[in-house]
Amino acid sequence: MDYERVDAVGYCFGTRYAMRLFQPGPCDVACVAHPSFVDAEELQAIQGPLSIAAAGNSLGGEFVCKTLLKIMCHESEDILAKTGQPYQINLFGGVEHGFAVCADITKLTIRFAKES
């Protein structure tokens, strides 16, 4: 089969690998949720549209999120703006790390973040 586009999706630890496929590589677009272990150099190297969904309650402490979320609030926007590539960052308040896959959908805030 012939494919016109290849997408990468990464959750948590998988964000690192989605980003690596996205830096001159086989991927045309990437979407990551509750990202972890991504550094500034990996953000700078993107070669297409990137969407990031992050948990607002992870900003203060979860060890797996510190690498990206430390820079996410302001620095990552500055980094991504300089790439000239389209990007989107959604910071979902009231949810914890893992909301996109391990969500208690009986809670409206968590369900909204997961479904978004």
KEMARNU-760634 format. One line per field, with one value per atom (N, C-alpha, C, O): residue in one letter; atom name; x, y, z. Coordinates in nm, 4 decimals, m for minus. Each point is the difference from the previous one (the first is absolute). Layout:
<nodes>
resn: c(a_...) .
name: c(CA_...) .
xx: c(X_...) .
yy: c(Y_...) .
zz: c(Z_...) .
</nodes>
This chain:
<nodes>
resn: c(m_m_m_m_d_d_d_d_y_y_y_y_e_e_e_e_r_r_r_r_v_v_v_v_d_d_d_d_a_a_a_a_v_v_v_v_g_g_g_g_y_y_y_y_c_c_c_c_f_f_f_f_g_g_g_g_t_t_t_t_r_r_r_r_y_y_y_y_a_a_a_a_m_m_m_m_r_r_r_r_l_l_l_l_f_f_f_f_q_q_q_q_p_p_p_p_g_g_g_g_p_p_p_p_c_c_c_c_d_d_d_d_v_v_v_v_a_a_a_a_c_c_c_c_v_v_v_v_a_a_a_a_h_h_h_h_p_p_p_p_s_s_s_s_f_f_f_f_v_v_v_v_d_d_d_d_a_a_a_a_e_e_e_e_e_e_e_e_l_l_l_l_q_q_q_q_a_a_a_a_i_i_i_i_q_q_q_q_g_g_g_g_p_p_p_p_l_l_l_l_s_s_s_s_i_i_i_i_a_a_a_a_a_a_a_a_a_a_a_a_g_g_g_g_n_n_n_n_s_s_s_s_l_l_l_l_g_g_g_g_g_g_g_g_e_e_e_e_f_f_f_f_v_v_v_v_c_c_c_c_k_k_k_k_t_t_t_t_l_l_l_l_l_l_l_l_k_k_k_k_i_i_i_i_m_m_m_m_c_c_c_c_h_h_h_h_e_e_e_e_s_s_s_s_e_e_e_e_d_d_d_d_i_i_i_i_l_l_l_l_a_a_a_a_k_k_k_k_t_t_t_t_g_g_g_g_q_q_q_q_p_p_p_p_y_y_y_y_q_q_q_q_i_i_i_i_n_n_n_n_l_l_l_l_f_f_f_f_g_g_g_g_g_g_g_g_v_v_v_v_e_e_e_e_h_h_h_h_g_g_g_g_f_f_f_f_a_a_a_a_v_v_v_v_c_c_c_c_a_a_a_a_d_d_d_d_i_i_i_i_t_t_t_t_k_k_k_k_l_l_l_l_t_t_t_t_i_i_i_i_r_r_r_r_f_f_f_f_a_a_a_a_k_k_k_k_e_e_e_e_s_s_s_s) .
name: c(N_CA_C_O_N_CA_C_O_N_CA_C_O_N_CA_C_O_N_CA_C_O_N_CA_C_O_N_CA_C_O_N_CA_C_O_N_CA_C_O_N_CA_C_O_N_CA_C_O_N_CA_C_O_N_CA_C_O_N_CA_C_O_N_CA_C_O_N_CA_C_O_N_CA_C_O_N_CA_C_O_N_CA_C_O_N_CA_C_O_N_CA_C_O_N_CA_C_O_N_CA_C_O_N_CA_C_O_N_CA_C_O_N_CA_C_O_N_CA_C_O_N_CA_C_O_N_CA_C_O_N_CA_C_O_N_CA_C_O_N_CA_C_O_N_CA_C_O_N_CA_C_O_N_CA_C_O_N_CA_C_O_N_CA_C_O_N_CA_C_O_N_CA_C_O_N_CA_C_O_N_CA_C_O_N_CA_C_O_N_CA_C_O_N_CA_C_O_N_CA_C_O_N_CA_C_O_N_CA_C_O_N_CA_C_O_N_CA_C_O_N_CA_C_O_N_CA_C_O_N_CA_C_O_N_CA_C_O_N_CA_C_O_N_CA_C_O_N_CA_C_O_N_CA_C_O_N_CA_C_O_N_CA_C_O_N_CA_C_O_N_CA_C_O_N_CA_C_O_N_CA_C_O_N_CA_C_O_N_CA_C_O_N_CA_C_O_N_CA_C_O_N_CA_C_O_N_CA_C_O_N_CA_C_O_N_CA_C_O_N_CA_C_O_N_CA_C_O_N_CA_C_O_N_CA_C_O_N_CA_C_O_N_CA_C_O_N_CA_C_O_N_CA_C_O_N_CA_C_O_N_CA_C_O_N_CA_C_O_N_CA_C_O_N_CA_C_O_N_CA_C_O_N_CA_C_O_N_CA_C_O_N_CA_C_O_N_CA_C_O_N_CA_C_O_N_CA_C_O_N_CA_C_O_N_CA_C_O_N_CA_C_O_N_CA_C_O_N_CA_C_O_N_CA_C_O_N_CA_C_O_N_CA_C_O_N_CA_C_O_N_CA_C_O_N_CA_C_O_N_CA_C_O_N_CA_C_O_N_CA_C_O_N_CA_C_O_N_CA_C_O_N_CA_C_O_N_CA_C_O_N_CA_C_O_N_CA_C_O_N_CA_C_O_N_CA_C_O_N_CA_C_O_N_CA_C_O_N_CA_C_O) .
xx: c(0.0823_m0.0823_0.0862_0.1099_m0.1613_0.0659_m0.0689_m0.1228_0.2018_m0.0535_0.0460_0.1135_m0.2029_0.0354_0.0538_0.0841_m0.1328_0.0419_0.0209_m0.0625_0.1507_0.0223_m0.0128_0.0614_m0.1416_m0.0216_0.0652_0.0144_0.0246_0.0527_m0.0846_m0.0348_0.0020_m0.0736_0.0806_0.0433_m0.0236_0.0739_m0.0690_m0.0457_0.0386_m0.0563_0.1113_0.0704_m0.0545_0.0973_0.1390_0.0571_m0.0041_0.1344_0.0104_0.1068_m0.2165_m0.0006_0.0178_0.0285_m0.0454_0.0216_0.1413_0.0205_0.0747_0.1400_0.0201_0.0722_m0.1354_0.0199_m0.0805_0.0445_m0.1611_m0.0761_0.0786_0.0053_0.0551_0.0785_0.1237_0.0376_0.0249_0.1198_m0.0330_0.0798_m0.1957_m0.0423_m0.0352_m0.0053_m0.0181_m0.0491_0.1118_m0.0268_0.1492_0.1138_0.0762_0.0470_m0.0347_0.0038_m0.0059_0.0987_m0.2161_m0.0243_m0.1261_m0.0460_m0.0095_m0.1128_m0.1338_m0.0954_0.0846_m0.1299_m0.0234_0.0916_m0.2168_m0.0405_m0.0662_0.0006_m0.0577_m0.0733_0.0034_0.0065_m0.0109_0.0024_m0.0980_m0.0246_m0.0300_m0.0888_0.0445_0.0147_0.0065_0.0463_m0.0885_m0.0505_0.0327_m0.0819_0.0782_0.0771_m0.0972_0.0742_0.1457_0.0472_0.0229_0.1363_0.1013_m0.0123_0.1126_0.1079_0.1324_0.0030_0.1038_0.1357_0.0286_0.0672_m0.1170_0.0299_0.0803_m0.0351_0.1413_0.0805_m0.0135_m0.0629_0.1225_m0.0115_0.0514_m0.0590_0.1673_0.0573_m0.0979_m0.0072_m0.0681_m0.0982_m0.1154_m0.0517_0.0114_m0.1038_0.0501_m0.0739_0.1986_0.0570_0.0104_0.0016_0.0054_0.0260_m0.1268_0.0101_m0.1285_m0.1208_m0.0032_0.0501_m0.1110_m0.0038_m0.1418_m0.0209_m0.0765_m0.1381_m0.0896_0.0483_m0.1804_m0.0946_0.0087_0.0148_m0.0242_0.0075_m0.1146_m0.0267_m0.0400_m0.1038_0.0403_0.0364_m0.0433_0.0355_m0.1208_m0.0588_0.0221_m0.1047_0.0659_0.0551_m0.0607_0.0696_m0.0958_m0.1005_0.1346_m0.0801_0.0449_0.1169_m0.2083_0.0331_0.0471_0.0841_m0.1348_0.0394_0.1360_0.0489_0.0141_0.1330_0.1092_0.1166_m0.1524_0.1022_0.0834_0.1163_m0.1726_0.0723_0.0841_0.0821_m0.0967_0.0763_0.0206_0.0971_m0.1749_0.0212_0.1358_0.0332_0.0442_0.1382_0.0098_0.0947_m0.1871_0.0117_m0.0268_0.0404_m0.1065_m0.0377_0.0947_m0.0081_0.0955_0.0780_0.0782_0.0116_0.0423_0.0856_m0.0738_0.0461_m0.1597_m0.0715_m0.0786_0.0021_m0.0710_m0.0864_0.0773_m0.0539_0.1773_0.0835_0.0159_m0.0018_0.0171_0.0157_m0.1309_m0.0079_m0.0961_m0.1209_m0.0726_m0.0417_0.0258_m0.0863_0.0353_m0.0879_0.2137_0.0372_0.1108_m0.0088_0.1100_0.1138_m0.0365_0.0479_m0.1321_m0.0315_m0.0753_0.0191_m0.1043_m0.0673_0.1011_m0.0114_0.1099_0.1048_0.0783_0.0285_0.0060_0.0757_m0.0801_0.0515_m0.1773_m0.0826_m0.0272_m0.0038_m0.0151_m0.0219_0.1188_m0.0174_0.1376_0.1208_0.0170_0.0742_m0.1411_0.0137_m0.0707_0.0344_m0.1325_m0.0778_m0.1030_m0.0683_0.0571_m0.0962_m0.1297_0.0022_m0.1145_m0.1251_0.0044_0.0524_m0.1075_m0.0053_m0.1223_m0.0582_0.0212_m0.1122_0.0378_0.0490_m0.0717_0.0228_m0.1290_m0.0486_m0.0059_m0.1179_0.0422_0.0502_m0.0705_0.0301_m0.1340_m0.0727_0.0404_m0.1284_0.0090_0.0687_m0.1377_m0.0027_m0.0873_m0.0971_0.1325_m0.0820_0.0171_m0.0795_0.1826_0.0251_0.1451_0.0875_m0.0651_0.1328_0.0654_m0.0648_0.1923_0.0744_m0.0711_m0.0416_0.0280_m0.0642_m0.1453_m0.0656_0.0137_m0.1417_m0.0486_m0.1178_0.2035_m0.0441_m0.0205_m0.0644_0.1186_m0.0167_m0.0600_m0.0709_0.0971_m0.0490_m0.0885_0.0382_m0.1558_m0.0847_m0.1239_m0.0588_0.0202_m0.1262_m0.1051_m0.0211_m0.0437_m0.0916_m0.1307_m0.0871_0.0718_m0.1165_0.0180_m0.0961_0.2187_0.0288_0.0042_0.0776_m0.1607_m0.0176_0.1315_0.0264_0.0545_0.1255_0.0918_0.0604_m0.0499_0.0881_m0.0558_0.0752_m0.2052_m0.0607_0.0207_0.0316_m0.0487_0.0209_0.1422_0.0200_0.0784_0.1399_0.0280_0.0644_m0.1115_0.0234_m0.0640_0.0628_m0.1869_m0.0702_0.0564_m0.0072_0.0626_0.0594_0.1266_0.0641) .
yy: c(m0.1189_0.1189_0.1244_0.0020_0.1003_0.1292_0.0893_0.0027_0.0698_0.0910_0.1404_0.0213_0.0741_0.1390_0.0684_0.0894_m0.1314_0.0629_m0.1057_m0.1060_0.1359_m0.0865_0.0874_0.1064_m0.1520_0.0730_m0.0751_m0.1222_0.1962_m0.0618_0.0479_0.1177_m0.2105_0.0325_m0.0558_m0.1152_0.1961_m0.0464_0.0398_0.1133_m0.2083_0.0252_m0.0184_m0.1009_0.1996_m0.0087_m0.0331_0.0771_m0.1907_m0.0415_m0.0103_0.0244_m0.0602_m0.0126_0.1315_0.0017_0.1094_0.1314_0.0121_0.0512_m0.0982_0.0078_m0.0655_0.0527_m0.1661_m0.0739_0.0602_m0.0016_0.0541_0.0705_0.1218_0.0271_0.0459_0.1181_m0.0376_0.0722_m0.1816_m0.0421_m0.0414_0.0227_m0.0828_m0.0350_0.1239_m0.0048_0.1131_0.1231_0.0967_0.1029_m0.1327_0.0878_m0.0571_m0.1136_0.1891_m0.0550_m0.1515_m0.0695_0.0229_m0.1427_m0.0341_0.0771_m0.1914_m0.0492_0.0666_m0.0193_0.0964_0.0551_0.1391_0.0814_m0.0567_0.1298_0.0884_0.1225_m0.1849_0.0723_m0.0832_m0.1228_0.1903_m0.0740_0.0608_0.1206_m0.2072_0.0392_m0.0754_m0.1222_0.1950_m0.0640_0.0426_0.1122_m0.2045_0.0278_m0.0308_m0.0958_0.1768_m0.0006_m0.0397_m0.1040_0.1918_m0.0315_m0.0102_0.0647_m0.1481_m0.0199_m0.0188_m0.0458_0.0811_m0.0267_0.0585_m0.0636_0.1827_0.0705_0.1230_0.0710_m0.0448_0.1171_0.1077_m0.0209_0.1353_0.1150_m0.0311_0.0444_m0.1192_m0.0327_m0.0801_0.0184_m0.1075_m0.0787_0.0877_m0.0208_0.1175_0.0932_0.0862_0.0261_0.0180_0.0847_m0.0710_0.0651_m0.1964_m0.0761_m0.0443_m0.0708_0.1107_m0.0489_0.0465_0.1070_m0.1913_0.0274_0.0035_m0.0271_0.0604_0.0071_0.0354_0.0341_m0.0418_0.0367_m0.0900_m0.1217_0.1846_m0.0721_0.0448_0.1195_m0.2150_0.0291_m0.0638_m0.1175_0.1963_m0.0472_0.0169_0.1080_m0.2143_0.0049_m0.0332_m0.1088_0.2024_m0.0190_0.0156_0.0707_m0.1384_0.0050_0.1158_0.0078_0.0817_0.1154_m0.0359_0.0705_m0.1775_m0.0378_m0.0666_m0.0279_0.0012_m0.0593_0.1051_m0.0342_0.1603_0.1049_0.0054_0.0402_m0.0794_0.0138_m0.1168_0.0155_m0.1343_m0.1004_m0.1362_m0.0640_0.0128_m0.1386_m0.0154_0.0732_m0.1688_m0.0107_m0.0290_0.0457_m0.1185_m0.0328_0.1197_0.0003_0.1006_0.1147_0.1181_0.0940_m0.0966_0.1204_0.0496_0.1211_m0.2100_0.0452_0.0927_0.1114_m0.1544_0.0859_0.1075_0.1155_m0.1490_0.0986_0.1137_0.1094_m0.1329_0.1079_0.1082_0.1190_m0.1602_0.0994_0.0307_0.0949_m0.1750_0.0104_0.1317_0.0568_m0.0078_0.1159_0.1177_0.0571_m0.0208_0.1148_m0.0323_0.0361_m0.1021_m0.0272_m0.0834_0.0275_m0.1289_m0.0841_0.0788_m0.0235_0.1168_0.0840_0.0843_0.0156_0.0385_0.0771_m0.0880_0.0403_m0.1605_m0.0933_m0.0361_0.0063_m0.0442_m0.0418_0.1147_m0.0215_0.1420_0.1154_0.0227_0.0379_m0.0609_0.0198_m0.1052_0.0226_m0.1374_m0.1042_0.0386_m0.0504_0.1393_0.0353_m0.1064_0.0117_m0.1149_m0.1079_0.0279_0.0639_m0.1118_0.0150_m0.0839_m0.1114_0.1650_m0.0756_0.0414_0.1063_m0.1928_0.0238_m0.0585_m0.1127_0.1889_m0.0505_0.0185_0.1120_m0.2215_0.0046_m0.0431_m0.1108_0.1977_m0.0303_m0.0163_0.0975_m0.2200_m0.0314_0.0101_m0.0796_0.1771_0.0172_m0.1043_m0.0483_0.0143_m0.0909_m0.1466_m0.0832_0.0499_m0.1404_m0.0343_0.0866_m0.2140_m0.0495_m0.0640_m0.0255_0.0004_m0.0720_m0.1317_m0.0709_0.0386_m0.1244_0.0164_m0.0984_0.2208_0.0232_m0.0506_m0.0330_0.0260_m0.0400_m0.1500_m0.0451_m0.0327_m0.1452_m0.0612_m0.1003_0.1574_m0.0550_0.1034_0.0610_m0.0416_0.1086_m0.0515_m0.1007_0.1714_m0.0264_0.0872_0.1150_m0.1707_0.0802_0.0330_0.0645_m0.1078_0.0418_0.1434_0.0635_m0.0131_0.1379_0.0869_m0.0259_0.1281_0.0825_0.0602_m0.0035_0.0575_0.0627_m0.1002_0.0300_m0.1479_m0.1039_m0.0513_m0.0198_m0.0020_m0.0468_0.1019_m0.0380_0.1663_0.1035_m0.0046_0.0059_m0.0165_m0.0035_m0.1240_0.0099_m0.1243_m0.1242_0.0057_m0.0359_0.0809_0.0044_0.1074_m0.0135_0.1187_0.1050_m0.0484_0.0746) .
zz: c(0.0000_0.0000_0.0000_0.0554_m0.1177_0.0016_0.1018_0.0083_0.0687_0.0997_m0.0331_m0.0426_0.0626_m0.0239_0.1242_m0.0095_0.1279_0.1251_0.1067_m0.0025_0.0955_0.1156_0.1239_0.0087_0.0872_0.1242_0.1154_m0.0044_0.1072_0.1222_0.1169_0.0088_0.0812_0.1216_0.1162_m0.0034_0.1054_0.1164_0.1280_0.0153_0.0772_0.1323_0.1018_m0.0016_0.0910_0.1083_m0.0544_m0.0771_0.1174_m0.0414_m0.1521_m0.0563_m0.0109_m0.1459_m0.0731_m0.1197_0.1918_m0.0607_m0.0555_m0.1100_0.1860_m0.0417_m0.1363_m0.0847_0.0640_m0.1251_m0.1142_m0.1148_0.1446_m0.1035_m0.0480_m0.1199_0.2123_m0.0365_m0.0804_m0.0923_0.1251_m0.0734_m0.1428_m0.0909_0.0702_m0.1353_m0.0820_m0.1229_0.1911_m0.0592_m0.0374_m0.0620_0.0973_m0.0268_m0.1159_0.0055_m0.1075_m0.1345_0.0000_0.0238_m0.0510_0.0027_m0.0750_m0.0841_0.1139_m0.0784_0.0310_m0.0754_0.1828_0.0394_m0.0563_m0.0109_m0.0245_m0.0533_0.1048_m0.0121_0.1154_0.1031_0.1285_m0.0053_0.1205_0.1268_0.0992_0.0008_0.0821_0.1085_0.1241_m0.0027_0.1112_0.1233_0.1164_0.0038_0.0916_0.1173_0.1265_0.0048_0.0961_0.1255_m0.0247_0.0460_m0.1214_m0.0440_0.1134_0.1040_m0.1281_0.0964_m0.0733_m0.1142_0.1797_m0.0481_m0.1378_m0.0812_0.0542_m0.1246_0.0366_0.0942_m0.1664_0.0332_m0.1069_m0.1037_0.1307_m0.0893_m0.1402_m0.0985_0.0884_m0.1312_m0.0849_m0.1215_0.1857_m0.0746_m0.0480_m0.1097_0.1898_m0.0449_m0.1152_m0.0949_0.1026_m0.1041_m0.1346_m0.1044_0.1062_m0.1223_m0.0743_m0.1001_0.1467_m0.0669_m0.1448_m0.0346_m0.0490_m0.1428_m0.0558_m0.1183_0.2028_m0.0439_0.1161_0.1080_m0.1292_0.1044_0.1234_m0.0110_0.1293_0.1263_0.0905_0.0127_0.0494_0.0986_0.1320_0.0050_0.1020_0.1335_0.0919_0.0067_0.0636_0.1019_0.1334_0.0170_0.0774_0.1269_0.1175_m0.0078_0.1161_0.1220_0.0872_0.0379_m0.0060_0.0826_0.1383_0.0558_0.0018_0.1354_0.0057_0.1095_m0.2225_0.0003_0.0120_0.0193_m0.0304_m0.0015_0.1264_m0.0045_0.1155_0.1248_0.0413_0.0904_m0.1512_0.0638_m0.0580_0.0403_m0.1282_m0.0404_m0.0673_m0.0932_0.1417_m0.0461_m0.1485_m0.0641_0.0076_m0.1425_m0.0881_m0.1163_0.1673_m0.0824_0.0129_m0.0790_0.1745_0.0271_m0.1198_m0.0190_m0.0621_m0.1093_m0.0946_m0.0249_m0.0284_m0.0933_0.0720_m0.0426_0.1493_0.0616_0.0641_0.0172_0.0179_0.0515_m0.1059_0.0313_m0.1554_m0.1064_m0.0703_m0.0781_0.1052_m0.0808_0.0123_m0.1009_0.2192_0.0188_m0.0898_m0.0646_0.0600_m0.0817_m0.0990_m0.1173_0.1628_m0.0861_m0.1217_m0.1100_0.1278_m0.1156_m0.1049_m0.1193_0.1600_m0.0991_m0.0766_m0.1216_0.1917_m0.0670_m0.0966_m0.1128_0.1576_m0.0843_m0.1240_m0.1116_0.1308_m0.1130_m0.0964_m0.1211_0.1718_m0.0879_m0.0925_m0.1158_0.1666_m0.0806_m0.1083_m0.0956_0.1077_m0.1023_m0.1289_m0.1069_0.1156_m0.1175_m0.0366_m0.1017_0.1840_m0.0254_0.0766_0.1052_m0.1583_0.0747_0.1271_m0.0003_0.1086_0.1246_0.0796_m0.0217_0.1137_0.0899_0.1352_0.0079_0.0983_0.1351_0.0782_0.0157_0.0329_0.0869_0.1391_0.0190_0.0772_0.1394_0.0710_0.0193_0.0194_0.0606_0.1515_0.0641_m0.0072_0.1440_0.0668_m0.0582_0.1806_0.0780_m0.0336_0.0437_m0.1211_m0.0323_0.0324_0.0026_0.0217_0.0343_m0.1212_m0.1015_0.1140_m0.1020_m0.0301_0.0916_m0.2192_m0.0405_m0.0407_m0.0342_0.0373_m0.0248_m0.1356_m0.0137_m0.0848_m0.1336_m0.0143_m0.0947_0.1881_m0.0084_0.1265_m0.0087_0.1243_0.1276_0.0664_0.0998_m0.1553_0.0479_0.0708_m0.0394_0.1444_0.0677_m0.0681_0.0383_m0.1390_m0.0813_0.0712_m0.0584_0.1836_0.0768_0.0500_0.0433_m0.0494_0.0404_m0.1251_m0.0920_0.0890_m0.1186_m0.0517_m0.1202_0.2087_m0.0411_m0.0678_m0.1030_0.1601_m0.0546_m0.1313_m0.0954_0.0888_m0.1247_m0.1114_m0.1128_0.1423_m0.0996_m0.0552_m0.1214_0.2100_m0.0437_m0.0851_m0.1044_0.1476_m0.0743_m0.1376_m0.0997_0.0938_m0.1279_m0.0929_m0.1221_0.1790_m0.0837_m0.0644_m0.0741) .
</nodes>
